[in-house]
């Protein structure tokens, strides 16, 4: 038996199935983000009702910076790096939290869409392969076998389908 590696070049083989799966996963993530945001807003609303308004809270940030200074010692000028702190006054809590949170959510959505296309290919690809092999068998081709790639899903189904195809050939010939 020859060692043939079956590798799909096209990653979207069943657009309807794959895009529906990706849309479902993205919808669930979006739903989770909405629930998380709703919980966050509920928390701040409860805090506000008890008299603590966190939206009007201002935070002072002490940022550590390295400055280059020219220092004169014994008539000789030297460049010295000095680590010090600089105050960044009056930053609102939302100005600190919101931008990284939104960027993080956007990156997660993009990465999951890419992962979704790859992963759904592992599901839709075998289904597509089995459909094509069944079509070959129905057209009358002999010796049709379902061959899936290593790591694909539905390997046990493809084995059962191969048994069915063998039985179909036997009844057609006999």
LUMLUM-945818 format. One record per atom (N, C-alpha, C): x, y, z; residue in one letter. Coordinates in steps of 0.1 Angstrom, whole numbers, plus 5000, padded with zeros to 4 digits. Example, Ala and Ser with C-alpha at 12.3 -4.5 7.8 and 13.67 -1.06 7.14 Angstrom:
<recs>
513249435078A;512349555078A;513249675078A;512849785071S;513749895071S;512950005079S;
</recs>
This chain:
<recs>
500849885000X;500050005000X;500950125000X;500650224991X;501550334990X;501250435001X;502250515005X;502150615016X;501750755010X;500450775008X;500050905002X;499550995013X;499951115013X;499551215023X;498451295016X;497251295022X;496151375017X;496051505025X;496251615017X;496251745024X;495351835016X;494451895023X;493551985016X;494152125014X;493952175003X;494552305000X;493552415003X;492252385002X;491152485005X;490652465019X;490652565027X;490252555041X;488752575043X;488052635033X;486652645035X;485952555024X;485652435028X;485052345018X;483552335018X;482952365030X;481552365031X;481152495038X;481052595030X;480852735035X;479652745045X;478552685041X;477352695049X;477552645063X;478152515064X;478352455077X;479452535085X;480552555078X;481752625085X;481352765090X;480752845082X;480452975086X;479352975096X;478452885096X;477452875107X;478052835120X;479052745120X;479752705132X;480552825138X;481252895129X;482053015133X;481153125138X;479953145132X;479053245136X;478453215150X;478253085152X;477753045165X;478753065176X;479953025174X;481053055184X;481253195186X;481253285176X;481453425178X;480253485185X;479053435182X;477853485189X;477853455203X;478353335207X;478453295221X;479453385228X;480553415221X;481553505227X;480953645229X;480353695219X;479753825220X;478653825231X;477853725232X;476853715242X;477553715256X;478653645257X;479353635270X;479953775273X;480453845263X;480953985266X;479854075270X;478654065264X;477554145268X;477054115282X;477053985286X;476653955299X;477754005309X;479053995306X;480154045314X;479954195316X;479754265305X;479554415305X;478354445314X;477254375312X;476054395320X;476354375335X;477054275338X;477454255352X;478354365358X;479254415349X;480054525354X;479254645356X;478354675347X;477454795348X;476554775361X;476054655363X;475254635375X;476054655387X;477254615388X;478154635399X;478354785402X;478654865391X;478855005393X;477555075397X;476455025392X;475155085395X;474855065410X;475054945415X;474854915429X;475754995438X;477055005434X;477955095441X;477455235442X;476955285430X;476455425429X;475155435439X;474355335439X;473155345447X;473455355462X;474655295466X;475055295480X;475955415483X;475955515473X;476655635476X;478055645471X;478655545465X;480055555460X;479955565445X;480355675439X;480355695425X;481755675419X;482055555414X;483355515409X;483655585396X;482555635389X;482855695376X;483455835378X;483255895389X;483756025392X;485156015399X;485555895402X;486755875409X;487955905400X;488955975405X;490156015398X;491355945404X;492155885396X;493355815401X;494555885396X;495555905406X;496855955402X;497755845400X;498455845389X;499455735386X;500855785388X;501655705395X;503055735397X;503855645387X;504355705376X;504955625366X;506455635368X;507155515367X;508555515368X;509155535355X;510055635354X;510755675342X;512255685344X;512955665333X;514455675333X;514755805325X;515455895332X;515856015326X;517356025324X;517756095314X;519156115311X;519556255315X;520456265324X;520856395329X;522356415327X;522656545325X;524156575324X;524556635338X;525556575344X;525956605357X;527456655356X;527756755363X;529156805363X;529756775376X;530856695376X;531656655388X;533156695385X;533656775394X;535056815393X;535356875380X;534456945374X;534657015362X;534456925350X;534056805352X;533856715340X;532356685339X;531856695327X;530456675324X;530256525321X;529356465328X;528956315326X;527456305323X;527256205314X;525756175312X;525456055321X;524356075329X;523955975339X;522455945337X;522155815338X;520755775337X;520255765352X;519155835354X;518555835367X;517155785366X;516755695375X;515355645376X;514655725386X;513455775382X;512655855390X;511155825387X;510355895394X;508855875392X;508356015387X;507355995379X;506656115374X;505156095377X;504456195381X;503056175384X;502156215372X;501156125369X;500256155359X;498856175366X;498556295368X;497356325377X;496056315369X;494956285376X;493656295372X;493256205361X;493456075362X;493055985352X;491755915357X;490755905349X;489555835352X;489755685351X;489055615359X;489155465359X;488855405346X;487755455339X;487455405326X;488455435315X;489155545317X;490255575307X;491355475308X;491555415319X;492555315321X;492155175316X;490955135320X;490455005318X;489854975304X;489055075299X;488355045287X;489155025274X;490155105271X;490855075258X;491554935258X;492254895268X;492854765267X;491854655267X;490754675274X;489654575274X;489054565260X;488754675253X;488254665240X;489154605229X;490454645231X;491454585222X;491654435224X;491554395237X;491654255240X;490454175234X;489254235235X;488154165230X;488154155215X;488654255208X;488754255193X;489854155189X;490954145196X;491954045193X;491453905195X;490653885205X;490053755208X;489153715197X;488253805192X;487353775182X;488053745169X;489153815165X;489853785153X;490553655154X;491153625165X;491853495167X;490953375166X;489753395172X;488753285172X;488153265159X;488053375151X;487553355137X;488553275129X;489853305130X;490853235123X;490953085128X;490853065141X;490852935147X;489552865142X;488452935141X;487252875137X;487352815123X;487952895114X;488052845100X;488952715100X;490052715108X;490952595108X;490152475114X;489552505126X;488852385133X;487652335125X;486852425120X;485752375112X;486152305100X;487352335095X;487852255083X;488052105087X;488352085100X;488551955105X;487251875107X;486151955107X;484851895107X;484151885094X;484152005087X;483552005074X;484251935063X;485551925064X;486451855054X;486051715053X;486051635064X;485651495064X;484251475058X;483351565062X;481951555057X;481951575042X;482651665037X;482751695023X;483351575016X;484451515021X;485151405016X;484151285014X;483451255025X;482451145025X;481351175015X;480851295014X;479851325004X;480351294990X;481551334987X;482151314973X;482351164971X;482851094980X;483050944978X;481750874977X;480650914984X;479350854982X;478850884968X;479051014963X;478651044949X;479350964939X;480650934941X;481450844932X;480850704932X;480450654943X;479850524944X;478550514937X;477750624939X;476450624933X;476550644918X;477650694913X;477850704898X;478350574892X;478650484901X;479050344896X;480450314897X;481350404903X;482750374904X;482950264914X;483950174911X;484150064920X;485450094929X;485450024940X;486650034949X;486750174956X;485650244957X;485750374964X;485950354979X;486850424985X;487150414999X;487250565004X;486750585016X;486850715023X;488150715030X;488950815026X;490250835033X;490350975039X;490550975052X;490551105059X;492051135063X;492251255065X;493651295069X;493751265084X;495051255088X;495351225102X;494851355110X;494151325121X;493751435129X;492251485126X;491751435115X;490351475111X;489351405121X;488251465122X;487151405130X;486351305121X;485551235128X;484651135121X;485451015115X;486550975121X;487250865115X;486450735117X;485750715129X;484950595131X;483850595121X;483250705118X;482150715108X;482650675094X;483850725091X;484450685078X;484750535077X;485150475088X;485350325088X;484050255086X;483050295092X;481650235091X;481150255076X;481450375071X;481050405057X;481750315047X;483050295050X;483850205041X;483250065042X;482850015053X;482149885054X;480849885046X;480149995048X;478850005040X;479150005025X;480150075021X;480450085007X;480849945002X;481649865010X;482049735006X;480849645005X;479849655014X;478649575014X;477849615002X;477749734999X;477049784987X;477549724974X;478949724973X;479549664961X;479249514960X;479249444971X;479049304971X;477549274967X;476649354972X;475249324967X;475049364953X;475749464949X;475549514935X;476149414925X;477249344929X;477949244921X;477249114922X;476649084934X;476148944936X;474748934933X;
</recs>
